[in-house]
């Protein structure tokens, strides 16, 4: 027997560094080495692009996502390499940001 993928997700130009699956909402959220984060349906349809906030010190601040977590309530928390947390709705709207000097793993 040969295993076949249920869907092939496309859209990133660089290697994937983090991903999460929210089975309750039927979403796959992934981040790549040079950003952005993408939201796909479980069927492989690209739904949204999550861009880091532009209000921080230049666009380089939110280019490299390290950790992603999604909730069943429709929120997505992304931790970027430079110590910035961003909370997005699954509709792609940036809801909050926070900077930290702590190392998050």
Secondary structure, 3 states (H helix, E strand, C coil): CCCCCCCCCCCCCCCEEEEEEECCCCEEEEEECCCCEEEEECCCCEEEEECCCCCCCCHHHHCCEEEEEECCCCEEEEEECCCEEEEEECCCCEEEEEECCCCCC
